[in-house]
Protein backbone atom coordinates (compact mmCIF):
# COMPACT_ATOMS: atom_id res chain seq x y z
CA UNK A 1 0.00 0.00 0.00
CA UNK A 2 2.78 2.42 0.92
CA UNK A 3 4.68 1.52 -2.23
CA UNK A 4 1.57 2.14 -4.32
CA UNK A 5 1.11 5.61 -2.80
CA UNK A 6 4.80 6.33 -3.29
CA UNK A 7 4.62 5.14 -6.88
CA UNK A 8 1.57 7.30 -7.61
CA UNK A 9 3.21 10.41 -6.14
CA UNK A 10 6.37 9.59 -8.07
CA UNK A 11 4.41 9.27 -11.32
CA UNK A 12 2.52 12.48 -10.61
CA UNK A 13 5.77 14.31 -9.95
CA UNK A 14 7.28 12.91 -13.14
CA UNK A 15 4.26 14.04 -15.16
CA UNK A 16 4.72 17.56 -13.76
CA UNK A 17 8.39 17.55 -14.67
CA UNK A 18 7.65 16.19 -18.14
CA UNK A 19 4.97 18.83 -18.64
CA UNK A 20 7.54 21.50 -17.67
CA UNK A 21 10.04 20.07 -20.14
CA UNK A 22 7.44 19.78 -22.87
CA UNK A 23 6.43 23.36 -22.14
CA UNK A 24 10.02 24.41 -22.67
CA UNK A 25 10.20 22.42 -25.91
CA UNK A 26 6.94 23.98 -27.07
CA UNK A 27 8.37 27.43 -26.36
CA UNK A 28 11.58 26.62 -28.23
CA UNK A 29 9.61 25.12 -31.10
CA UNK A 30 7.43 28.20 -31.34
CA UNK A 31 10.38 30.61 -31.43
CA UNK A 32 12.98 28.40 -33.11
CA UNK A 33 13.80 30.90 -35.85
CA UNK A 34 14.49 33.61 -33.29
CA UNK A 35 16.77 31.24 -31.41
CA UNK A 36 18.66 30.35 -34.58
CA UNK A 37 19.04 34.01 -35.55
CA UNK A 38 20.19 34.84 -32.02
CA UNK A 39 22.79 32.08 -32.05
CA UNK A 40 24.06 33.17 -35.48
CA UNK A 41 24.34 36.79 -34.32
CA UNK A 42 26.19 35.64 -31.20
CA UNK A 43 28.65 33.54 -33.19
CA UNK A 44 29.24 36.08 -35.95
CA UNK A 45 29.25 39.07 -33.64
CA UNK A 46 31.45 37.85 -30.83
CA UNK A 47 32.80 34.30 -31.13
CA UNK A 48 33.94 34.01 -34.74
CA UNK A 49 37.47 34.87 -35.87
CA UNK A 50 36.00 37.53 -38.17
CA UNK A 51 33.73 38.94 -35.46
CA UNK A 52 32.83 42.55 -34.96
CA UNK A 53 35.22 42.81 -32.02
CA UNK A 54 38.15 41.41 -33.97
CA UNK A 55 37.29 43.66 -36.89
CA UNK A 56 37.30 46.72 -34.61
CA UNK A 57 40.67 45.72 -33.14
CA UNK A 58 42.12 45.28 -36.61
CA UNK A 59 40.81 48.68 -37.68
CA UNK A 60 42.51 50.24 -34.65
CA UNK A 61 45.80 48.57 -35.65
CA UNK A 62 45.36 49.83 -39.22
CA UNK A 63 44.83 53.38 -37.95
CA UNK A 64 48.01 53.14 -35.86
CA UNK A 65 49.96 51.85 -38.85
CA UNK A 66 48.65 54.67 -41.04
CA UNK A 67 49.84 57.21 -38.45
CA UNK A 68 53.22 55.52 -38.38
CA UNK A 69 53.41 55.62 -42.19
CA UNK A 70 52.64 59.34 -42.11
CA UNK A 71 55.37 59.91 -39.51
CA UNK A 72 57.89 58.05 -41.65
CA UNK A 73 56.78 59.99 -44.71
CA UNK A 74 57.35 63.29 -42.91
CA UNK A 75 60.73 62.12 -41.67
CA UNK A 76 61.63 61.06 -45.23
CA UNK A 77 60.65 64.48 -46.61
CA UNK A 78 62.72 66.25 -43.92
CA UNK A 79 65.74 64.05 -44.58
CA UNK A 80 65.37 64.59 -48.33
CA UNK A 81 65.34 68.37 -47.82
CA UNK A 82 68.43 68.10 -45.59
CA UNK A 83 70.19 65.91 -48.13
CA UNK A 84 69.37 68.28 -50.99
CA UNK A 85 70.77 71.12 -48.87
CA UNK A 86 74.16 69.40 -48.67
CA UNK A 87 75.14 70.23 -52.22
CA UNK A 88 78.30 72.29 -51.52
CA UNK A 89 81.25 71.75 -49.15
CA UNK A 90 80.35 74.64 -46.84
CA UNK A 91 76.85 73.36 -46.09
CA UNK A 92 78.24 69.83 -45.67
CA UNK A 93 80.78 71.07 -43.11
CA UNK A 94 78.06 73.01 -41.24
CA UNK A 95 75.86 69.90 -41.11
CA UNK A 96 78.72 67.74 -39.81
CA UNK A 97 79.62 70.27 -37.11
CA UNK A 98 76.02 70.72 -35.93
CA UNK A 99 74.77 67.15 -36.02
CA UNK A 100 77.87 65.06 -35.29
CA UNK A 101 80.02 67.58 -33.33
CA UNK A 102 82.92 67.23 -35.76
CA UNK A 103 85.80 69.69 -35.56
CA UNK A 104 89.23 70.34 -37.00
CA UNK A 105 92.33 69.04 -35.23
CA UNK A 106 93.40 72.47 -34.02
CA UNK A 107 89.98 73.37 -32.60
CA UNK A 108 88.46 72.67 -29.22
CA UNK A 109 84.80 71.73 -29.03
CA UNK A 110 82.58 72.72 -26.14
CA UNK A 111 79.05 71.33 -25.99
CA UNK A 112 76.59 73.40 -23.99
CA UNK A 113 73.40 71.60 -22.99
CA UNK A 114 70.38 73.51 -21.73
CA UNK A 115 68.84 71.88 -18.65
Secondary structure as the mmCIF struct_conf table of DSSP 4:
data_model
#
loop_
_struct_conf.conf_type_id
_struct_conf.id
_struct_conf.beg_label_comp_id
_struct_conf.beg_label_asym_id
_struct_conf.beg_label_seq_id
_struct_conf.end_label_comp_id
_struct_conf.end_label_asym_id
_struct_conf.end_label_seq_id
HELX_RH_AL_P HELX_RH_AL_P1 UNK A 2 UNK A 30
TURN_TY1_P TURN_TY1_P1 UNK A 31 UNK A 31
HELX_RH_AL_P HELX_RH_AL_P2 UNK A 32 UNK A 42
HELX_RH_PI_P HELX_RH_PI_P1 UNK A 43 UNK A 47
BEND BEND1 UNK A 48 UNK A 48
TURN_TY1_P TURN_TY1_P2 UNK A 49 UNK A 50
HELX_RH_AL_P HELX_RH_AL_P3 UNK A 52 UNK A 84
TURN_TY1_P TURN_TY1_P3 UNK A 85 UNK A 85
BEND BEND2 UNK A 88 UNK A 88
HELX_RH_AL_P HELX_RH_AL_P4 UNK A 89 UNK A 100
TURN_TY1_P TURN_TY1_P4 UNK A 105 UNK A 106
#
